[in-house]
Amino acid sequence: MIFAIHSATFLIAVLGVTIILPLLALIHVLKNEFKGNDKLIWVLVILLLPILGAFLYFNMGMKQKLSKKNIFNNQ
């Protein structure tokens, strides 16, 4: 019984990291604006390297997105 609880918890944690984290990163990339081809590059990085790509995006890519003020000035 205890083993079943621990394995279920482990399974949920693994699913969270391998599916939910890249999915959240992908949604965040697609909902925001970036300069040039940065959006396309981040989508490819997240799709090709899901776990590493999501961690890279949340650490580096979020700093590259354009703020609302920059979006209106560029149009």
N, CA, C and O atoms as a GROMACS GRO file, in nm:
protein
  300
    1MET      N    1   0.082  -0.119   0.000
    1MET     CA    2   0.000   0.000   0.000
    1MET      C    3   0.086   0.126   0.000
    1MET      O    4   0.062   0.219  -0.077
    2ILE      N    5   0.186   0.129   0.085
    2ILE     CA    6   0.274   0.246   0.091
    2ILE      C    7   0.349   0.261  -0.040
    2ILE      O    8   0.368   0.373  -0.088
    3PHE      N    9   0.393   0.150  -0.099
    3PHE     CA   10   0.464   0.156  -0.226
    3PHE      C   11   0.375   0.215  -0.335
    3PHE      O   12   0.423   0.291  -0.420
    4ALA      N   13   0.247   0.181  -0.335
    4ALA     CA   14   0.154   0.232  -0.436
    4ALA      C   15   0.136   0.383  -0.422
    4ALA      O   16   0.128   0.453  -0.523
    5ILE      N   17   0.131   0.433  -0.300
    5ILE     CA   18   0.117   0.577  -0.279
    5ILE      C   19   0.242   0.650  -0.326
    5ILE      O   20   0.233   0.754  -0.393
    6HIS      N   21   0.359   0.597  -0.293
    6HIS     CA   22   0.483   0.661  -0.334
    6HIS      C   23   0.500   0.657  -0.485
    6HIS      O   24   0.548   0.754  -0.544
    7SER      N   25   0.464   0.546  -0.549
    7SER     CA   26   0.479   0.539  -0.694
    7SER      C   27   0.380   0.630  -0.764
    7SER      O   28   0.411   0.686  -0.870
    8ALA      N   29   0.260   0.648  -0.708
    8ALA     CA   30   0.163   0.740  -0.767
    8ALA      C   31   0.211   0.884  -0.754
    8ALA      O   32   0.197   0.963  -0.847
    9THR      N   33   0.267   0.919  -0.639
    9THR     CA   34   0.322   1.052  -0.620
    9THR      C   35   0.438   1.078  -0.715
    9THR      O   36   0.450   1.186  -0.773
   10PHE      N   37   0.523   0.978  -0.731
   10PHE     CA   38   0.635   0.990  -0.823
   10PHE      C   39   0.585   1.007  -0.967
   10PHE      O   40   0.640   1.088  -1.043
   11LEU      N   41   0.483   0.932  -1.004
   11LEU     CA   42   0.428   0.941  -1.139
   11LEU      C   43   0.370   1.080  -1.165
   11LEU      O   44   0.389   1.136  -1.273
   12ILE      N   45   0.301   1.135  -1.069
   12ILE     CA   46   0.245   1.270  -1.083
   12ILE      C   47   0.357   1.373  -1.097
   12ILE      O   48   0.347   1.464  -1.179
   13ALA      N   49   0.463   1.359  -1.020
   13ALA     CA   50   0.576   1.452  -1.029
   13ALA      C   51   0.645   1.441  -1.165
   13ALA      O   52   0.680   1.543  -1.224
   14VAL      N   53   0.664   1.321  -1.214
   14VAL     CA   54   0.728   1.302  -1.344
   14VAL      C   55   0.640   1.359  -1.455
   14VAL      O   56   0.691   1.425  -1.546
   15LEU      N   57   0.510   1.335  -1.449
   15LEU     CA   58   0.420   1.392  -1.549
   15LEU      C   59   0.420   1.544  -1.545
   15LEU      O   60   0.415   1.609  -1.649
   16GLY      N   61   0.427   1.599  -1.426
   16GLY     CA   62   0.431   1.744  -1.412
   16GLY      C   63   0.553   1.805  -1.477
   16GLY      O   64   0.545   1.909  -1.542
   17VAL      N   65   0.665   1.740  -1.462
   17VAL     CA   66   0.789   1.793  -1.518
   17VAL      C   67   0.796   1.768  -1.668
   17VAL      O   68   0.840   1.856  -1.742
   18THR      N   69   0.756   1.651  -1.714
   18THR     CA   70   0.775   1.617  -1.855
   18THR      C   71   0.664   1.665  -1.947
   18THR      O   72   0.688   1.682  -2.067
   19ILE      N   73   0.545   1.688  -1.895
   19ILE     CA   74   0.434   1.730  -1.981
   19ILE      C   75   0.385   1.870  -1.946
   19ILE      O   76   0.375   1.956  -2.034
   20ILE      N   77   0.356   1.894  -1.821
   20ILE     CA   78   0.293   2.019  -1.783
   20ILE      C   79   0.389   2.137  -1.793
   20ILE      O   80   0.350   2.243  -1.843
   21LEU      N   81   0.511   2.123  -1.749
   21LEU     CA   82   0.607   2.233  -1.754
   21LEU      C   83   0.635   2.279  -1.897
   21LEU      O   84   0.628   2.399  -1.923
   22PRO      N   85   0.666   2.189  -1.992
   22PRO     CA   86   0.683   2.235  -2.131
   22PRO      C   87   0.554   2.293  -2.190
   22PRO      O   88   0.560   2.387  -2.270
   23LEU      N   89   0.441   2.239  -2.153
   23LEU     CA   90   0.314   2.291  -2.204
   23LEU      C   91   0.291   2.434  -2.155
   23LEU      O   92   0.248   2.520  -2.232
   24LEU      N   93   0.318   2.458  -2.028
   24LEU     CA   94   0.306   2.595  -1.975
   24LEU      C   95   0.403   2.690  -2.042
   24LEU      O   96   0.368   2.805  -2.072
   25ALA      N   97   0.524   2.645  -2.066
   25ALA     CA   98   0.623   2.729  -2.135
   25ALA      C   99   0.577   2.761  -2.276
   25ALA      O  100   0.589   2.875  -2.321
   26LEU      N  101   0.524   2.662  -2.347
   26LEU     CA  102   0.476   2.682  -2.483
   26LEU      C  103   0.360   2.781  -2.486
   26LEU      O  104   0.356   2.869  -2.573
   27ILE      N  105   0.267   2.767  -2.394
   27ILE     CA  106   0.154   2.860  -2.388
   27ILE      C  107   0.204   3.002  -2.360
   27ILE      O  108   0.156   3.097  -2.421
   28HIS      N  109   0.298   3.015  -2.270
   28HIS     CA  110   0.352   3.147  -2.235
   28HIS      C  111   0.422   3.210  -2.355
   28HIS      O  112   0.407   3.330  -2.379
   29VAL      N  113   0.498   3.132  -2.429
   29VAL     CA  114   0.567   3.184  -2.548
   29VAL      C  115   0.465   3.231  -2.650
   29VAL      O  116   0.479   3.340  -2.706
   30LEU      N  117   0.364   3.152  -2.676
   30LEU     CA  118   0.267   3.184  -2.780
   30LEU      C  119   0.178   3.303  -2.744
   30LEU      O  120   0.127   3.370  -2.833
   31LYS      N  121   0.159   3.330  -2.616
   31LYS     CA  122   0.074   3.441  -2.574
   31LYS      C  123   0.148   3.574  -2.567
   31LYS      O  124   0.085   3.678  -2.550
   32ASN      N  125   0.281   3.573  -2.578
   32ASN     CA  126   0.359   3.695  -2.565
   32ASN      C  127   0.428   3.730  -2.696
   32ASN      O  128   0.440   3.646  -2.785
   33GLU      N  129   0.473   3.854  -2.705
   33GLU     CA  130   0.543   3.903  -2.824
   33GLU      C  131   0.694   3.907  -2.798
   33GLU      O  132   0.739   3.934  -2.687
   34PHE      N  133   0.770   3.877  -2.903
   34PHE     CA  134   0.915   3.878  -2.897
   34PHE      C  135   0.968   3.952  -3.019
   34PHE      O  136   0.896   3.974  -3.116
   35LYS      N  137   1.096   3.990  -3.014
   35LYS     CA  138   1.159   4.055  -3.128
   35LYS      C  139   1.195   3.952  -3.234
   35LYS      O  140   1.235   3.840  -3.201
   36GLY      N  141   1.179   3.988  -3.359
   36GLY     CA  142   1.226   3.906  -3.471
   36GLY      C  143   1.173   3.764  -3.466
   36GLY      O  144   1.053   3.740  -3.452
   37ASN      N  145   1.265   3.669  -3.479
   37ASN     CA  146   1.230   3.527  -3.480
   37ASN      C  147   1.243   3.461  -3.344
   37ASN      O  148   1.243   3.338  -3.335
   38ASP      N  149   1.255   3.539  -3.238
   38ASP     CA  150   1.274   3.481  -3.104
   38ASP      C  151   1.160   3.388  -3.064
   38ASP      O  152   1.183   3.286  -2.999
   39LYS      N  153   1.036   3.423  -3.101
   39LYS     CA  154   0.922   3.337  -3.065
   39LYS      C  155   0.936   3.200  -3.132
   39LYS      O  156   0.917   3.097  -3.067
   40LEU      N  157   0.968   3.200  -3.260
   40LEU     CA  158   0.985   3.074  -3.333
   40LEU      C  159   1.098   2.991  -3.273
   40LEU      O  160   1.085   2.870  -3.258
   41ILE      N  161   1.207   3.055  -3.240
   41ILE     CA  162   1.321   2.984  -3.182
   41ILE      C  163   1.283   2.921  -3.049
   41ILE      O  164   1.318   2.806  -3.023
   42TRP      N  165   1.211   2.995  -2.962
   42TRP     CA  166   1.172   2.940  -2.833
   42TRP      C  167   1.074   2.824  -2.848
   42TRP      O  168   1.081   2.727  -2.774
   43VAL      N  169   0.981   2.834  -2.943
   43VAL     CA  170   0.887   2.724  -2.967
   43VAL      C  171   0.964   2.599  -3.009
   43VAL      O  172   0.937   2.490  -2.960
   44LEU      N  173   1.060   2.615  -3.100
   44LEU     CA  174   1.139   2.500  -3.144
   44LEU      C  175   1.222   2.440  -3.031
   44LEU      O  176   1.231   2.318  -3.018
   45VAL      N  177   1.283   2.525  -2.951
   45VAL     CA  178   1.364   2.476  -2.838
   45VAL      C  179   1.277   2.396  -2.741
   45VAL      O  180   1.318   2.290  -2.694
   46ILE      N  181   1.158   2.447  -2.711
   46ILE     CA  182   1.070   2.378  -2.616
   46ILE      C  183   1.018   2.247  -2.675
   46ILE      O  184   1.005   2.148  -2.603
   47LEU      N  185   0.987   2.246  -2.804
   47LEU     CA  186   0.936   2.123  -2.866
   47LEU      C  187   1.044   2.017  -2.884
   47LEU      O  188   1.017   1.898  -2.867
   48LEU      N  189   1.167   2.060  -2.918
   48LEU     CA  190   1.274   1.963  -2.942
   48LEU      C  191   1.342   1.915  -2.814
   48LEU      O  192   1.388   1.801  -2.807
   49LEU      N  193   1.348   2.000  -2.714
   49LEU     CA  194   1.409   1.966  -2.584
   49LEU      C  195   1.311   2.003  -2.473
   49LEU      O  196   1.332   2.102  -2.404
   50PRO      N  197   1.204   1.926  -2.456
   50PRO     CA  198   1.095   1.971  -2.369
   50PRO      C  199   1.134   2.013  -2.227
   50PRO      O  200   1.100   2.123  -2.185
   51ILE      N  201   1.203   1.930  -2.155
   51ILE     CA  202   1.235   1.962  -2.016
   51ILE      C  203   1.341   2.072  -2.010
   51ILE      O  204   1.322   2.173  -1.942
   52LEU      N  205   1.450   2.052  -2.080
   52LEU     CA  206   1.557   2.153  -2.080
   52LEU      C  207   1.509   2.283  -2.143
   52LEU      O  208   1.540   2.391  -2.094
   53GLY      N  209   1.433   2.274  -2.252
   53GLY     CA  210   1.382   2.392  -2.319
   53GLY      C  211   1.291   2.475  -2.230
   53GLY      O  212   1.299   2.598  -2.230
   54ALA      N  213   1.205   2.407  -2.153
   54ALA     CA  214   1.116   2.479  -2.062
   54ALA      C  215   1.196   2.549  -1.952
   54ALA      O  216   1.169   2.665  -1.919
   55PHE      N  217   1.293   2.480  -1.895
   55PHE     CA  218   1.377   2.543  -1.792
   55PHE      C  219   1.455   2.661  -1.850
   55PHE      O  220   1.465   2.766  -1.786
   56LEU      N  221   1.509   2.645  -1.970
   56LEU     CA  222   1.582   2.756  -2.033
   56LEU      C  223   1.490   2.874  -2.058
   56LEU      O  224   1.527   2.989  -2.034
   57TYR      N  225   1.369   2.845  -2.108
   57TYR     CA  226   1.276   2.955  -2.136
   57TYR      C  227   1.240   3.030  -2.009
   57TYR      O  228   1.244   3.153  -2.006
   58PHE      N  229   1.206   2.957  -1.902
   58PHE     CA  230   1.166   3.024  -1.779
   58PHE      C  231   1.282   3.100  -1.716
   58PHE      O  232   1.259   3.197  -1.643
   59ASN      N  233   1.405   3.059  -1.741
   59ASN     CA  234   1.521   3.129  -1.685
   59ASN      C  235   1.574   3.240  -1.774
   59ASN      O  236   1.618   3.343  -1.724
   60MET      N  237   1.570   3.220  -1.907
   60MET     CA  238   1.629   3.318  -1.998
   60MET      C  239   1.526   3.385  -2.090
   60MET      O  240   1.532   3.506  -2.111
   61GLY      N  241   1.434   3.310  -2.142
   61GLY     CA  242   1.344   3.360  -2.244
   61GLY      C  243   1.242   3.460  -2.195
   61GLY      O  244   1.203   3.550  -2.268
   62MET      N  245   1.199   3.445  -2.072
   62MET     CA  246   1.099   3.539  -2.019
   62MET      C  247   1.155   3.681  -2.012
   62MET      O  248   1.078   3.777  -2.017
   63LYS      N  249   1.285   3.694  -2.002
   63LYS     CA  250   1.347   3.827  -1.999
   63LYS      C  251   1.350   3.889  -2.138
   63LYS      O  252   1.366   4.011  -2.150
   64GLN      N  253   1.335   3.808  -2.244
   64GLN     CA  254   1.342   3.857  -2.381
   64GLN      C  255   1.208   3.904  -2.435
   64GLN      O  256   1.204   3.972  -2.537
   65LYS      N  257   1.098   3.870  -2.369
   65LYS     CA  258   0.968   3.909  -2.422
   65LYS      C  259   0.953   4.060  -2.416
   65LYS      O  260   1.008   4.127  -2.329
   66LEU      N  261   0.876   4.112  -2.510
   66LEU     CA  262   0.854   4.256  -2.516
   66LEU      C  263   0.747   4.294  -2.416
   66LEU      O  264   0.648   4.224  -2.398
   67SER      N  265   0.769   4.407  -2.350
   67SER     CA  266   0.667   4.456  -2.258
   67SER      C  267   0.554   4.518  -2.339
   67SER      O  268   0.571   4.545  -2.458
   68LYS      N  269   0.442   4.542  -2.277
   68LYS     CA  270   0.326   4.602  -2.346
   68LYS      C  271   0.364   4.738  -2.405
   68LYS      O  272   0.317   4.772  -2.514
   69LYS      N  273   0.447   4.816  -2.335
   69LYS     CA  274   0.488   4.946  -2.382
   69LYS      C  275   0.569   4.933  -2.510
   69LYS      O  276   0.550   5.011  -2.603
   70ASN      N  277   0.660   4.834  -2.518
   70ASN     CA  278   0.741   4.813  -2.636
   70ASN      C  279   0.658   4.766  -2.754
   70ASN      O  280   0.688   4.801  -2.869
   71ILE      N  281   0.554   4.687  -2.730
   71ILE     CA  282   0.470   4.635  -2.837
   71ILE      C  283   0.401   4.752  -2.907
   71ILE      O  284   0.397   4.756  -3.030
   72PHE      N  285   0.346   4.846  -2.831
   72PHE     CA  286   0.274   4.957  -2.891
   72PHE      C  287   0.368   5.055  -2.960
   72PHE      O  288   0.328   5.120  -3.057
   73ASN      N  289   0.489   5.068  -2.914
   73ASN     CA  290   0.584   5.158  -2.979
   73ASN      C  291   0.637   5.103  -3.109
   73ASN      O  292   0.675   5.180  -3.197
   74ASN      N  293   0.642   4.970  -3.124
   74ASN     CA  294   0.696   4.909  -3.245
   74ASN      C  295   0.597   4.904  -3.360
   74ASN      O  296   0.637   4.875  -3.473
   75GLN      N  297   0.471   4.932  -3.336
   75GLN     CA  298   0.371   4.920  -3.444
   75GLN      C  299   0.355   5.049  -3.519
   75GLN      O  300   0.275   5.057  -3.612
   0.00000   0.00000   0.00000
